[in-house]
Amino acid sequence: MSNHVYNVSEIVGTSPDSIEAAVSNAVAEAGKTLRNLDWFEVTQVRGHIQDGRIADWQVGIKLGFRHEG
């Protein structure tokens, strides 16, 4: 990672299964349109409750991708 410059994008991933699945969903979707993804940082974890149970996990992440200049 030496001498790289990064752009940062913030997104939210969701999953009814787990926090890890929500992160994976977000990274996979971002990878469809962003090139040179290098790292992620989980910034928020929250969920949606329905009928007294966890219905979905919601995970805010920052994605770092190498700047092309």
C-alpha positions as CSV (number, residue, x, y, z in Angstrom):
1,M,0.0,0.0,0.0
2,S,2.9,2.3,-0.3
3,N,2.6,5.6,-2.2
4,H,-1.1,5.2,-3.1
5,V,-3.8,7.8,-3.0
6,Y,-7.3,6.7,-2.3
7,N,-10.8,7.9,-2.9
8,V,-13.4,7.0,-0.3
9,S,-17.0,6.1,-0.8
10,E,-19.6,5.4,2.0
11,I,-22.4,2.9,1.5
12,V,-24.8,0.8,3.5
13,G,-25.1,-3.0,3.0
14,T,-28.0,-5.1,4.3
15,S,-28.7,-8.7,4.9
16,P,-31.3,-10.7,6.9
17,D,-28.5,-13.2,7.8
18,S,-25.6,-11.5,9.5
19,I,-23.3,-8.5,9.8
20,E,-20.7,-10.3,7.7
21,A,-23.2,-11.0,5.0
22,A,-24.3,-7.3,4.9
23,V,-20.6,-6.2,4.5
24,S,-20.1,-8.8,1.8
25,N,-23.2,-7.7,-0.1
26,A,-22.1,-4.0,0.1
27,V,-18.6,-4.8,-1.2
28,A,-19.9,-7.1,-4.0
29,E,-22.3,-4.5,-5.2
30,A,-19.8,-1.7,-5.0
31,G,-17.3,-3.8,-7.0
32,K,-19.7,-3.7,-9.9
33,T,-19.1,0.0,-10.5
34,L,-15.9,0.9,-8.6
35,R,-12.4,-0.2,-9.7
36,N,-9.4,-0.8,-7.6
37,L,-11.2,-1.5,-4.3
38,D,-8.5,-2.0,-1.7
39,W,-10.0,-1.8,1.8
40,F,-13.2,-1.3,3.8
41,E,-13.9,0.1,7.3
42,V,-17.2,-0.7,9.2
43,T,-18.5,2.6,10.5
44,Q,-22.0,1.7,11.7
45,V,-23.9,-1.4,12.7
46,R,-27.6,-1.2,13.1
47,G,-30.7,-3.3,12.3
48,H,-34.3,-3.4,11.4
49,I,-36.7,-5.0,13.9
50,Q,-40.0,-6.5,12.7
51,D,-42.5,-8.2,15.0
52,G,-39.9,-8.1,17.9
53,R,-37.2,-9.9,15.9
54,I,-34.2,-8.9,13.9
55,A,-35.4,-8.7,10.3
56,D,-32.2,-7.2,8.7
57,W,-28.7,-6.1,9.6
58,Q,-27.6,-2.8,8.2
59,V,-23.9,-2.0,8.1
60,G,-22.4,1.3,7.1
61,I,-19.0,1.0,5.5
62,K,-16.3,3.2,4.0
63,L,-14.6,1.8,0.9
64,G,-11.2,2.8,-0.2
65,F,-10.2,2.5,-3.8
66,R,-7.0,3.6,-5.5
67,H,-7.1,6.9,-7.2
68,E,-6.3,6.8,-10.9
69,G,-4.5,9.9,-11.9
